[in-house]
Amino acid sequence: MIASVRGSVRHIGLDRVVVEVGGVGMLLHTTPATASALHLGQETLLATTLVVREDSLTLYAFTSDDERDIFEQVQTVSGVGPRIALAMLSVLAPDRLRAAVTSADLTTLTKVPGIGRKGAERIVLELRDKLGMPSAGAGATTAVPAVGAAWRDQVAEALVGLGYSAKQADDAVSRAADAVPSGADVSAMLRAALRELGR
């Protein structure tokens, strides 16, 4: 397993980054909050996990070991793969996700695209006693404000990546723009758009 990646940031997308390690550009799938906290040319250290499938090797990256550990833990639930696990961390911060599972807050869990009521109940049942408090030194992501209208394209791209149609994504982004205060970060914009899609 590849547990971490250190290198210079070469590309930043909404839900992926490229980090150059030893002359090789590593494509890392990540949450919008993690991607927005990085800067081109910056040296970074990201906690990673490698997901091996029959036809692919995919690296997922996180700003903390805690995020990575939760990502791996939620995939132990039947029906939850890396895509839904990443969506969970895109919508809910690790502490909020942990609180939702331990308190059986199904309403919060069903805000995640791809998780219905039965899926949320299964997550609570299987993880309630397994999701502990974060280990010491697990850091939080620093939010970066959304600037201008560029966030609209990023959020729409992320929604399409999560399986929504381009029209659904554009409509949700337009509604979210009115619901979120100016100066909010991109991940707050994404959460607002996901809430709009959940209505």
C-alpha positions as CSV (number, residue, x, y, z in Angstrom):
1,M,0.0,0.0,0.0
2,I,1.1,3.6,-0.6
3,A,0.5,5.3,2.7
4,S,1.6,8.8,1.7
5,V,2.9,11.0,-1.1
6,R,5.3,13.9,-0.8
7,G,6.1,16.2,-3.7
8,S,5.3,19.3,-5.7
9,V,1.8,20.0,-6.7
10,R,1.6,20.1,-10.6
11,H,-2.2,20.2,-11.2
12,I,-5.3,21.0,-9.1
13,G,-8.8,20.0,-10.2
14,L,-11.9,20.0,-8.0
15,D,-11.6,16.4,-7.0
16,R,-8.1,15.4,-8.1
17,V,-4.6,16.7,-7.9
18,V,-1.3,15.7,-9.6
19,V,1.7,15.6,-7.3
20,E,5.2,15.0,-8.8
21,V,7.1,12.4,-6.9
22,G,10.6,11.6,-8.2
23,G,9.8,12.9,-11.6
24,V,6.5,11.0,-11.9
25,G,3.2,12.7,-11.8
26,M,0.9,10.8,-9.4
27,L,-2.9,11.4,-10.1
28,L,-4.6,11.5,-6.7
29,H,-8.4,11.6,-6.3
30,T,-9.4,13.7,-3.3
31,T,-12.2,15.8,-1.7
32,P,-12.8,19.4,-2.9
33,A,-11.7,20.7,0.5
34,T,-8.3,18.9,0.2
35,A,-7.8,20.1,-3.4
36,S,-8.7,23.7,-2.6
37,A,-6.2,23.8,0.2
38,L,-3.3,23.1,-2.1
39,H,-1.4,25.5,-4.3
40,L,0.5,24.9,-7.6
41,G,4.2,24.5,-7.1
42,Q,3.8,24.0,-3.4
43,E,5.5,21.0,-1.7
44,T,2.9,18.9,0.0
45,L,2.5,15.7,2.0
46,L,-0.8,13.8,1.7
47,A,-2.0,10.7,3.4
48,T,-3.0,8.2,0.7
49,T,-4.6,4.8,0.1
50,L,-4.4,2.7,-3.0
51,V,-7.5,1.0,-4.2
52,V,-6.8,-2.0,-6.4
53,R,-9.4,-3.2,-8.9
54,E,-9.2,-5.8,-11.7
55,D,-8.7,-3.0,-14.3
56,S,-7.2,-0.1,-12.3
57,L,-5.0,1.1,-9.5
58,T,-6.4,4.3,-8.0
59,L,-4.8,6.5,-5.4
60,Y,-7.0,8.6,-3.0
61,A,-5.3,11.4,-1.0
62,F,-6.3,13.2,2.2
63,T,-4.9,16.0,4.3
64,S,-4.8,13.8,7.4
65,D,-4.4,10.2,8.5
66,D,-7.8,10.5,10.2
67,E,-9.6,11.3,6.8
68,R,-7.8,8.4,5.2
69,D,-8.7,6.0,8.0
70,I,-12.4,7.0,7.8
71,F,-12.3,6.6,4.0
72,E,-11.0,3.0,4.5
73,Q,-13.3,2.2,7.4
74,V,-16.6,3.2,5.6
75,Q,-15.7,0.9,2.7
76,T,-16.0,-2.1,5.0
77,V,-19.8,-1.6,4.8
78,S,-21.5,-3.7,2.2
79,G,-22.3,-1.5,-0.8
80,V,-19.9,1.3,0.0
81,G,-17.0,1.7,-2.4
82,P,-14.4,4.3,-2.8
83,R,-16.7,6.6,-4.8
84,I,-19.3,6.8,-2.1
85,A,-16.7,6.9,0.6
86,L,-15.1,9.9,-1.0
87,A,-18.5,11.6,-1.5
88,M,-19.1,11.1,2.3
89,L,-16.0,13.0,3.1
90,S,-16.8,15.6,0.5
91,V,-20.1,16.4,2.1
92,L,-19.3,15.7,5.8
93,A,-16.1,16.6,7.7
94,P,-14.6,13.6,9.5
95,D,-15.9,14.7,13.0
96,R,-19.4,15.4,11.5
97,L,-19.5,12.0,9.8
98,R,-18.3,10.3,13.0
99,A,-21.0,12.1,15.0
100,A,-23.7,11.2,12.4
101,V,-22.8,7.5,12.6
102,T,-22.5,7.3,16.4
103,S,-25.8,9.2,16.9
104,A,-27.6,7.3,14.1
105,D,-28.4,10.6,12.3
106,L,-29.9,9.1,9.2
107,T,-31.0,12.5,7.8
108,T,-27.4,13.8,7.7
109,L,-26.1,10.5,6.2
110,T,-28.7,10.5,3.4
111,K,-27.5,14.0,2.2
112,V,-24.5,12.1,0.7
113,P,-25.2,11.2,-3.0
114,G,-25.7,7.5,-3.4
115,I,-26.8,6.8,0.2
116,G,-30.4,6.2,0.8
117,R,-32.2,5.5,4.0
118,K,-31.4,1.7,3.9
119,G,-27.8,2.4,3.1
120,A,-27.6,4.9,6.0
121,E,-29.1,2.4,8.4
122,R,-26.5,-0.2,7.3
123,I,-23.7,2.3,7.8
124,V,-24.9,3.1,11.3
125,L,-25.4,-0.6,12.1
126,E,-21.9,-1.7,10.9
127,L,-19.8,1.3,12.0
128,R,-21.5,2.7,15.1
129,D,-18.9,1.0,17.4
130,K,-16.0,1.1,15.0
131,L,-15.6,4.8,14.3
132,G,-13.5,6.1,17.2
133,M,-12.1,9.5,17.9
134,P,-9.2,10.7,15.7
135,S,-5.7,10.0,16.7
136,A,-3.5,12.7,18.1
137,G,-2.0,14.9,15.4
138,A,-4.7,14.4,12.9
139,G,-5.1,17.8,11.3
140,A,-8.0,19.6,9.8
141,T,-8.2,21.0,6.3
142,T,-7.8,24.7,5.9
143,A,-10.7,26.1,3.9
144,V,-9.9,28.3,1.0
145,P,-12.6,30.9,-0.1
146,A,-14.2,30.5,-3.4
147,V,-13.1,33.4,-5.7
148,G,-15.3,34.8,-8.4
149,A,-17.4,32.5,-10.5
150,A,-14.6,29.9,-11.0
151,W,-16.2,27.8,-8.2
152,R,-19.3,27.3,-10.2
153,D,-17.4,25.2,-12.8
154,Q,-15.5,23.3,-10.2
155,V,-18.7,22.4,-8.2
156,A,-20.6,21.5,-11.4
157,E,-17.7,19.3,-12.5
158,A,-17.7,17.5,-9.1
159,L,-21.4,16.9,-9.3
160,V,-21.1,15.4,-12.7
161,G,-18.3,13.2,-11.4
162,L,-20.6,12.0,-8.6
163,G,-23.1,10.8,-11.3
164,Y,-25.5,13.8,-11.8
165,S,-26.3,15.0,-15.2
166,A,-24.8,18.3,-16.4
167,K,-28.3,20.0,-16.3
168,Q,-28.9,18.8,-12.7
169,A,-25.5,20.0,-11.7
170,D,-25.9,23.5,-13.3
171,D,-29.4,23.9,-11.7
172,A,-28.1,22.9,-8.3
173,V,-25.1,25.2,-8.5
174,S,-27.4,28.1,-9.5
175,R,-29.7,27.5,-6.5
176,A,-26.7,26.9,-4.2
177,A,-25.2,30.3,-5.2
178,D,-28.2,32.0,-3.7
179,A,-28.2,29.9,-0.5
180,V,-24.5,30.3,0.5
181,P,-23.0,33.5,1.9
182,S,-20.4,35.2,-0.2
183,G,-16.8,34.3,0.7
184,A,-17.7,30.6,1.5
185,D,-15.2,28.0,0.5
186,V,-15.6,25.6,-2.4
187,S,-16.5,22.7,-0.2
188,A,-19.3,24.7,1.4
189,M,-20.6,25.5,-2.1
190,L,-20.5,21.8,-3.0
191,R,-22.3,20.8,0.2
192,A,-25.0,23.4,-0.6
193,A,-25.4,22.1,-4.1
194,L,-25.7,18.5,-2.8
195,R,-28.4,19.7,-0.4
196,E,-30.3,21.3,-3.3
197,L,-30.1,18.0,-5.2
198,G,-31.4,16.1,-2.2
199,R,-34.6,18.1,-2.0
